[in-house]
Amino acid sequence: MDVEMETSPSYFDPQDHSARELFRRYGKRNSRSSNSPRQESGVSKFNEAKLLYEGQIIHSPTNAALLLENIKQEAESFDTDYFDGTPSRTQSASKRRPSNDGHPNVDADDATDSIRRLGSHAMKACKIEEALLADNADATFDLFESLLDSARQGLMPIPDLILQFEKSCRKVSESIRYGSIIRHRVVEDKLMRQRAQLLLDEAATWSLLWYLYGKGITDEPPEESILSPSTSHIEACQFVVNDHTAQLCLRIVHWLEGLASKALDLESKVRGSHVGTYLPKSGIWYHTQRYLKKGSSAANTVHHLDFDAPTREHAHQLPDDKKQDESLLEDVWTLLRAGRLEEACDLCRSAGQPWRSATICPFGGMDLFPSVEALRKNGKNRTLQAIELESGIGHQLHLWKWASYCASERISEQNGGKYEIAVYASQCSNLKRMLPICADWETACWAMAKSWLEIQVDIELARSQPGRMEQLKRYENGIDGSPGGNDGNSQPSSGPESWPLPVLNQQPRDLSALLQKLHSGEMVHEAVTRGCKEQQRQIQMNLMLGNIPHLLELIWSWIAPSEDDQSISRPRDPQMIRFGAHLVLVLRYLLTDDEMMDPFREKLMNVGDRILHV
């Protein structure tokens, strides 16, 4: 029977990851019939097209409109035998048209018909893509136009308009991704996923714009939270408020944590649960407990169930309990990544590991992140003040960070769980232990920005300790070989009195060096480097640097009509055109003439006008 081109083949179920893994790994589908060189060539080209899923990652072109060209190229690269070369098809053809020498073959008419059907299938996929882009463009265009009109009429301040843009992108993305209950074909489903993800990326850009330009000046720490004598946390918050670089890092961290938190909220809305909700008492080592109750014993298994037993006895709990611990710590890492420290501590306690909660949130459960929001949440908690009255400002804080650093290094040396290593590394700015599990751009950027922020705070607190600044300056002079810092393994003398020297050489020297590490750093995941090439990521990095002129030139290069050959119609993304126009208008409202230098103003007006009139 002829293969129906309108439906996805049964062997290519988008939900069946194992089938896709098999298909991708070996480059061809197992078949009882022998594959001809033409079949192998067609499958190889098919893999090169990369228009299929790879696990849960969707490889898409930077510009969504270019997907139309990719589909056409894929159709051209498909060999007809890929579809018609199945055993049943070959046998059927051999019965109908035997060759003169008795061997089965396929005549030119069948090949021509198959190619026509393939071309028809590809064109239908192209029409699906065009229809999806048109429908989504109409929905977002109308919504954004309405919001912008409200702002122009004075009914909505510009910072609120930016937040509404973000919310609108998220709403449309959610509608595209989860609004339909119909099961789509593979190409159509891929297009919808891609469009939904591009809108989420745009929402992230609007959110960053709000944090950098729309949020306004950070308030001073509230008077009701100020204690006398002061504490290291209060000093840290005041430093971040007054230091421009530290404030920029703080806003980037808040932005990235906010994105991760919203992703968890969406997961909870769609699935009914999110990380940690399925792990009650999972931190108690039940399997090891039952093993010991039976009187069993092994040299590499702990004989006690307290949390110090593995270190003290140089042994481990049973593998099943170890897996549960790693699952718990993966969820703790996810919550810390989303800025949900309190929820991470609650998860540890509910899992039967209150001691772990104390290790990630010391001093009576205080939130020590250097932000005014954390200061307000802590209120007039005098626990830290009482501790530092005896030991001095910052001494106990540095002792906790040094202990976290030692824990992350020791667990790594013992080949412990990667998430346990990362959890403790995140408390002490130990980037080389965090970055290996940062498999996307946002997580890697968060790790670097958070680490750099906390190191700036640690250096500021060291100023109050006699002799510490001279020690830090001598060490910094010794590693000033490159502007991006040194990622070597050599470490200064250990001990809490030397903090933050053990991790100082891992940090970037400025924001440009941080972004450069994301592009080409040896420690970052390959997916992070690929993410730097995406359009919205490039926009976000230019916003962080404050390089608005280059940002506008970049957007114009993506949407400008082709000047080389007017006969060539270059595909352009209508969503990027819409985004660029709205971004120009919002920037003109946010950045007043007094704040702009002449070259800056010229770019915003001239290049901005070209973007608006595309």
C-alpha positions in Angstrom: 0.0 0.0 0.0 1.1 3.5 -0.7 2.5 5.5 2.2 0.2 8.3 3.3 2.2 11.5 3.2 -0.4 13.4 5.3 0.3 11.6 8.5 3.5 11.0 10.4 5.0 7.5 10.1 4.4 5.3 13.1 8.1 4.9 13.6 8.5 8.7 14.0 6.5 9.5 17.1 7.6 13.0 18.5 6.9 11.7 22.0 9.0 8.6 21.6 12.5 9.8 22.6 14.1 6.4 22.3 13.1 6.0 18.7 14.6 9.3 17.8 17.8 8.5 19.7 18.1 5.3 17.6 17.4 7.1 14.4 19.8 9.9 15.1 22.6 7.7 16.4 22.9 5.3 13.5 21.8 7.7 10.8 19.3 5.2 9.2 16.2 3.2 10.1 16.6 -0.5 10.6 15.0 -2.4 7.7 14.8 -6.0 6.5 15.6 -4.9 3.0 19.1 -3.8 2.1 19.7 -0.1 1.8 21.1 1.2 -1.5 23.8 3.8 -1.6 21.1 6.3 -2.6 19.1 5.5 0.5 22.1 6.0 2.7 22.9 9.3 1.0 19.3 10.5 1.4 19.3 9.6 5.1 22.6 11.3 5.7 21.3 14.5 4.1 18.1 14.2 6.1 20.2 14.2 9.3 22.2 17.2 8.1 19.0 19.2 7.6 18.4 19.0 11.4 14.7 19.8 11.2 13.8 17.1 13.7 13.9 16.9 17.4 17.0 16.0 19.3 15.8 14.9 22.7 14.0 17.9 24.2 16.2 20.4 22.3 14.8 22.0 19.2 17.4 23.2 16.7 16.0 26.1 14.9 17.4 28.8 12.7 18.1 32.2 14.4 15.4 33.8 12.3 12.1 32.0 12.5 11.2 33.0 8.9 14.3 31.1 7.7 12.6 27.9 8.7 10.7 28.1 5.4 13.9 27.9 3.5 15.2 25.0 5.6 12.0 23.0 4.9 12.5 23.5 1.2 16.2 22.5 1.4 15.1 19.4 3.4 12.6 18.4 0.8 15.3 18.7 -1.9 17.7 16.7 0.1 15.3 13.8 0.7 15.9 10.9 -1.6 12.7 9.3 -2.9 13.9 5.8 -1.9 13.7 6.9 1.7 10.0 6.9 1.6 9.4 4.2 -1.1 12.2 1.8 -0.1 10.3 -0.1 2.6 10.0 -3.8 2.2 6.3 -3.8 1.5 6.6 -1.0 -1.0 9.5 -2.8 -2.8 7.7 -6.1 -2.9 4.5 -4.5 -4.2 6.4 -2.7 -7.0 8.2 -6.0 -7.9 4.8 -7.7 -8.4 3.5 -5.0 -10.6 6.6 -4.3 -12.7 9.1 -7.1 -12.9 12.2 -6.3 -14.9 13.4 -8.2 -18.0 15.9 -10.2 -16.0 13.5 -11.1 -13.2 14.8 -8.7 -10.6 12.4 -6.1 -9.0 12.9 -2.4 -10.0 11.0 0.9 -10.0 10.4 2.6 -13.2 10.8 6.3 -14.0 7.1 7.0 -13.7 6.9 5.8 -10.1 10.0 7.8 -9.2 8.4 10.9 -10.8 5.2 10.4 -8.9 7.0 9.9 -5.6 9.0 13.1 -6.1 5.8 15.0 -6.9 4.1 13.6 -3.7 7.2 14.6 -1.8 7.2 18.1 -3.2 3.5 18.4 -2.4 4.1 17.3 1.2 6.9 19.9 1.5 4.8 22.7 0.2 2.0 21.8 2.6 4.5 22.0 5.4 5.6 25.4 4.1 2.0 26.6 4.0 1.5 25.4 7.6 4.6 27.4 8.6 3.3 30.5 6.8 -0.2 30.2 8.3 1.2 29.8 11.8 3.5 32.8 11.4 0.6 34.9 10.0 -1.9 33.9 12.8 0.6 34.5 15.6 1.8 37.8 14.0 -1.7 39.1 13.8 -2.4 38.2 17.4 0.7 39.9 18.8 0.5 42.9 16.4 -3.0 43.8 17.5 -2.2 43.2 21.2 1.0 45.3 21.1 -0.7 48.1 19.1 -3.4 48.4 21.7 -1.0 48.5 24.6 1.2 51.1 22.9 -1.8 53.3 22.2 -2.7 53.2 25.9 0.8 54.3 26.8 0.8 57.2 24.2 -2.5 58.4 25.6 -1.0 58.6 29.1 -3.1 55.7 30.5 -0.1 53.6 31.3 3.5 54.5 32.3 6.3 53.2 30.0 7.7 50.8 32.7 4.2 49.3 33.0 4.0 49.0 29.2 7.2 47.0 29.2 5.8 44.6 31.7 2.6 44.3 29.7 4.7 43.5 26.6 6.4 40.7 28.5 3.1 39.4 29.9 1.6 39.5 26.4 4.4 37.5 24.9 4.1 34.9 27.6 0.4 34.6 27.2 0.6 34.1 23.4 3.4 31.7 23.8 1.5 29.6 26.3 -1.5 29.6 24.0 0.5 28.4 21.1 2.3 25.7 23.1 -0.4 24.4 25.3 -3.7 25.9 24.0 -4.5 23.2 21.4 -5.6 19.7 22.4 -5.1 18.4 18.8 -2.1 16.2 18.2 -0.2 17.8 15.3 2.2 16.3 12.8 5.9 16.4 13.4 6.8 19.5 11.3 3.7 21.4 12.5 4.4 20.6 16.1 8.0 21.7 15.7 6.9 25.0 14.2 4.6 25.7 17.1 7.2 24.8 19.6 9.7 27.1 17.9 7.3 30.0 17.7 6.3 29.6 21.4 10.0 29.5 22.4 10.8 32.6 20.3 8.0 34.5 22.1 9.4 33.4 25.5 12.8 34.7 24.5 11.3 38.0 23.5 9.4 38.1 26.8 12.8 37.6 28.5 14.2 40.6 26.6 11.3 42.9 27.7 11.9 41.7 31.3 15.6 42.6 31.1 14.7 46.0 29.7 12.4 46.6 32.6 15.1 45.6 35.2 17.8 47.8 33.5 15.8 50.8 32.6 12.2 50.6 33.8 12.7 49.6 37.4 14.1 52.9 38.4 16.6 53.8 41.1 16.9 51.2 43.9 15.7 52.5 47.2 18.1 52.8 50.2 17.8 50.1 52.9 14.7 50.9 55.0 15.4 52.6 58.3 13.5 50.0 60.2 16.0 47.4 59.0 19.1 49.3 60.0 20.8 48.1 63.1 23.4 49.7 65.3 26.1 48.4 65.4 25.8 47.4 61.7 26.1 43.9 60.3 27.8 42.4 57.2 24.5 42.0 55.5 23.5 45.7 56.0 26.9 46.8 54.8 26.6 44.6 51.7 23.2 45.9 50.8 24.4 49.5 51.1 27.4 48.8 49.0 25.3 47.3 46.2 22.9 50.2 46.2 25.7 52.7 45.8 28.0 50.8 43.4 27.0 50.9 39.8 28.7 47.7 38.7 27.4 45.7 41.7 23.9 47.1 41.1 24.0 46.0 37.5 25.0 42.5 38.5 22.2 42.4 41.1 19.6 43.4 38.5 20.9 40.8 36.0 20.7 38.1 38.8 17.2 39.1 39.7 16.2 39.1 36.0 17.5 35.6 35.4 16.1 34.2 38.7 12.7 35.7 37.8 12.7 34.0 34.4 13.5 30.6 36.1 10.8 31.2 38.7 8.2 31.9 36.0 9.2 28.7 34.2 8.6 26.8 37.4 5.2 28.5 37.8 4.3 27.5 34.2 5.4 23.9 34.9 3.2 23.8 37.9 0.3 25.2 35.9 0.7 22.8 33.1 1.6 19.6 35.0 0.0 20.3 38.3 3.4 20.1 40.2 7.0 21.3 40.0 10.3 20.3 41.5 10.2 19.1 45.1 6.5 18.3 45.3 7.0 14.6 44.9 9.8 14.0 47.4 8.4 13.8 50.9 10.9 12.2 53.3 13.0 11.1 50.4 16.2 12.2 52.2 15.8 9.5 54.8 17.9 6.5 53.9 15.2 3.9 54.1 17.0 1.3 52.0 20.2 1.6 54.1 18.1 1.5 57.3 16.5 -1.7 56.3 19.8 -3.2 55.3 21.3 -2.4 58.7 18.3 -3.7 60.6 18.8 -7.1 58.9 22.2 -7.3 60.4 23.9 -7.0 57.0 27.3 -5.4 56.8 29.7 -4.3 54.0 33.0 -2.5 54.0 31.8 0.3 51.7 28.4 0.8 53.4 27.8 3.1 56.3 27.0 1.5 59.7 25.2 4.6 61.1 22.5 6.9 59.6 23.6 10.3 60.7 24.7 12.7 58.0 28.3 12.7 59.1 28.6 8.9 58.8 29.7 8.8 55.1 32.6 11.2 55.8 33.5 9.7 59.2 33.4 6.1 58.1 34.7 6.6 54.6 31.7 4.7 53.3 28.4 5.3 51.4 24.7 4.7 51.8 23.1 2.2 49.4 22.9 3.2 45.7 19.1 3.6 45.9 19.4 6.1 48.7 22.2 7.8 47.0 20.1 8.3 43.9 17.3 9.8 46.0 19.8 12.2 47.6 20.9 13.3 44.1 17.3 13.7 43.0 16.6 15.9 46.0 19.7 18.0 45.4 18.8 18.5 41.8 15.5 20.0 42.9 17.4 22.1 45.5 19.6 23.4 42.7 16.6 24.2 40.5 15.0 26.2 43.3 18.2 28.1 44.2 18.6 28.9 40.5 15.1 30.4 40.6 15.9 32.5 43.6 13.6 30.4 45.9 16.0 30.0 48.8 13.2 29.6 51.4 11.4 27.0 49.3 14.7 25.1 48.9 15.2 25.0 52.7 11.6 23.9 53.2 12.2 21.1 50.7 15.3 19.9 52.6 13.4 19.8 55.9 10.4 18.0 54.4 12.7 15.4 52.9 14.1 14.6 56.3 17.4 16.6 56.0 17.1 19.7 58.1 20.9 19.8 58.5 21.2 20.4 54.8 18.8 23.3 55.1 21.1 24.8 57.7 24.1 24.5 55.4 22.5 26.5 52.6 20.8 29.1 54.8 22.9 29.7 58.0 22.5 32.2 60.8 19.0 31.2 61.8 17.7 30.9 58.3 18.5 34.5 57.2 18.6 35.4 53.5 22.0 36.9 53.1 21.7 37.9 49.4 22.9 41.5 49.2 19.5 43.1 48.2 17.1 45.5 49.8 14.4 42.9 49.3 16.3 40.3 51.4 17.0 43.0 54.0 13.3 43.8 54.3 12.4 40.1 54.5 14.8 39.5 57.4 13.5 42.4 59.3 15.3 43.2 62.6 16.8 39.8 63.0 19.6 40.3 65.5 21.1 36.8 65.2 23.8 37.9 62.8 24.4 41.1 64.8 25.0 39.1 68.0 27.4 36.7 66.2 29.4 39.6 64.6 29.6 41.6 67.8 31.9 38.8 69.1 33.8 37.7 66.0 33.8 40.9 63.9 31.9 42.0 60.8 32.1 39.4 58.0 34.2 36.9 59.8 31.5 34.2 60.3 30.1 34.9 56.8 33.5 34.3 55.3 33.9 31.2 57.5 30.6 29.8 56.1 31.7 30.5 52.5 35.1 28.9 53.0 33.4 25.8 54.5 31.1 25.7 51.5 34.1 25.9 49.2 35.8 23.1 51.0 32.7 21.0 50.8 32.3 21.5 47.1 36.0 20.6 46.5 35.9 17.6 48.7 32.7 16.2 47.2 34.2 16.7 43.8 37.4 14.9 44.7 35.3 11.9 46.0 33.3 11.8 42.7 30.2 12.8 44.5 26.9 14.0 43.0 27.2 16.8 40.5 24.2 18.7 42.0 25.5 18.5 45.5 28.8 19.9 44.3 26.9 22.7 42.5 24.7 23.6 45.4 27.6 24.2 47.7 29.6 25.8 45.0 26.8 28.4 44.4 27.2 29.5 48.1 30.9 30.4 47.6 31.3 31.6 44.0 33.1 28.4 43.0 32.5 28.8 39.3 34.5 25.8 38.1 32.2 23.5 40.1 29.0 25.2 39.0 29.5 25.7 35.3 29.7 22.0 34.3 26.0 21.6 35.0 24.9 24.9 33.5 23.6 23.5 30.2 21.9 26.7 28.9 22.8 30.3 28.4 20.6 31.7 31.2 21.9 29.4 33.9 25.6 30.0 33.0 25.0 33.7 32.9 23.3 33.6 36.3 26.1 31.6 37.8 28.7 34.0 36.6 26.8 37.2 37.5 25.9 35.9 41.0 29.4 34.8 41.7 30.9 38.0 40.6 28.4 40.1 42.6 29.2 38.1 45.8 32.9 38.4 45.3 32.5 42.2 44.9 30.7 42.2 48.3 33.3 40.0 49.9 36.1 42.4 48.8 34.1 45.4 50.1 33.7 43.6 53.5 37.4 42.8 53.6 38.2 46.6 53.7 37.0 46.7 57.3 39.6 44.1 58.3 43.2 45.2 58.9 45.7 44.1 56.4 43.1 42.3 54.1 43.1 44.8 51.3 46.9 44.7 50.9 46.7 40.9 50.7 44.0 41.1 48.1 45.8 43.7 46.0 49.0 41.6 46.0 47.1 38.5 44.9 45.2 40.5 42.2 48.5 41.9 40.8 49.8 38.3 40.6 46.9 37.1 38.4 46.4 40.2 36.2 47.7 38.4 33.1 44.4 38.7 31.2 41.4 41.0 31.5 39.1 38.0 31.8 40.8 36.5 34.8 42.6 33.2 35.1 40.9 29.9 35.3 43.9 28.0 36.5 43.9 25.5 39.3 46.6 27.1 41.4 45.1 28.3 44.7 46.5 30.6 47.4 46.9 29.5 51.0 43.6 28.1 52.4 41.7 29.2 55.4 38.7 31.5 56.1 41.1 34.4 56.9 42.1 34.3 53.2 38.6 34.5 51.7 37.8 35.2 48.9 41.3 34.5 47.5 40.5 30.8 46.7 37.9 31.7 44.1 39.1 35.2 43.1 40.9 34.0 40.0 37.7 32.4 38.6 35.8 35.7 38.4 35.5 38.1 35.4 37.0 41.5 35.8 34.1 43.3 34.1 30.8 42.7 32.4 32.5 42.4 29.0 34.8 39.7 30.3 31.8 37.9 31.8 30.0 37.8 28.4 33.2 36.8 26.7 33.4 33.8 29.0 29.9 32.8 27.8 31.1 33.0 24.2 34.4 31.2 24.4 35.2 30.2 28.0 36.6 26.7 28.3 34.4 25.8 31.2 31.0 26.5 29.7 28.8 24.0 28.0 28.7 23.9 24.2 25.0 24.8 24.3 25.9 28.0 26.1 28.2 29.1 23.3 25.5 28.2 20.8 23.0 30.2 22.7 25.2 33.4 22.4 24.5 33.3 18.6 20.7 33.5 19.0 19.1 36.8 18.1 17.4 37.6 21.5 20.6 36.6 23.4 22.6 39.1 21.3 20.0 41.7 22.0 20.1 41.0 25.7 23.9 41.1 25.9 23.9 44.5 24.2 21.3 45.7 26.6 23.5 44.6 29.5 26.5 46.4 28.1 24.3 49.5 27.4 25.5 49.5 23.8 22.2 50.7 22.3 23.7 52.0 19.0 25.2 48.6 18.2 21.9 47.0 19.3 20.0 49.1 16.8 22.4 48.3 14.0 22.1 44.7 14.8 18.4 44.7 14.5 18.5 46.6 11.3 20.9 44.1 9.8 18.4 41.4 10.5 15.3 43.1 9.0 16.8 45.3 6.3 15.8 44.6 2.7 18.5 43.0 0.6 20.5 45.6 -1.2 22.8 43.3 -3.1 20.2 41.7 -5.4 16.7 43.0 -5.6 15.6 39.9 -7.4 16.4 37.8 -4.3 13.6 37.8 -1.7 15.3 37.3 1.7 12.8 35.9 4.3 12.3 38.2 7.2 10.6 37.5 10.5 7.6 39.8 10.9 7.8 39.3 14.7 11.4 40.7 14.7 10.2 43.7 12.6 7.4 44.3 15.1 9.8 43.8 18.1 12.4 46.2 16.7 9.8 49.0 16.1 8.4 48.7 19.6 11.8 48.6 21.1 12.8 51.8 19.3 9.7 53.6 20.5 10.2 52.4 24.1 13.8 53.4 24.2 12.9 56.9 22.9 10.5 57.3 25.8 12.9 55.9 28.4 16.1 57.7 27.4 15.6 61.5 27.5 17.6 63.9 25.4 19.6 65.0 28.5 20.9 61.4 29.0 22.0 60.9 25.4 25.3 61.8 23.9 25.3 63.1 20.3 26.4 59.8 18.6 23.9 57.9 20.7 21.1 60.3 19.8 22.0 60.1 16.1 21.8 56.3 16.1 18.6 56.2 18.0 17.0 58.6 15.6 18.4 57.7 12.3 18.7 53.9 12.6 15.5 53.9 14.7 13.6 55.7 11.9 14.8 53.0 9.4 13.6 50.3 11.6 10.2 52.0 12.1 9.7 52.4 8.4 10.5 48.8 7.2 
